[in-house]
Amino acid sequence: MRAMRRQIACAGLISCVVLAGCVNAGDEPSKSADKAGGGSSSEGANHSVNSSIRITAGQKADDASTVNGAIHVDANAAVKNGDTVNGKIELGEQASADELHTVNGSITLDAGARVAHAVSAVNGRLTLHPGADVGGGISNVNGRIVLEAAHVGGVVKTVDGDVDVGANSHVDGGLLVEKGSTD
């Protein structure tokens, strides 16, 4: 129960951080290194409400955060931190990030993608494709974790979720599956 409260508190904190970075919900329909078909930029923070963010191939961005939108990090691109509320995060082939977190969304790491530290989801699926690597731990509440020939340097933890560890996957920190209380 304590772990679930911590996850819910973390979700609330992520929501506050994401909202604090967003200036006006009425701004242009997409904020990103690739503004939904517009130009591209590198370095800097990208915040969005009700639209998605795309970090184009080969580009780098400091932070990307959305409320009601997805974050797409294309092949060989990098983002320092990715945070969403009500949106998915996709890390393309050979792309990299320091940390990724979502509430009510999934996180997918394509082949060879790398996250230096933690990956977490509340009410979402975590999928690591062959060759994907997470230096820290991965965790979720109410979702499925799927490792397909991937590496996790820390603990794989789920509360009220399922875990599939495929062939040739490596988990250095162990596996923890908790069932939440029904009180």
Disulfide bonds with the S-S distance in Angstrom:
none
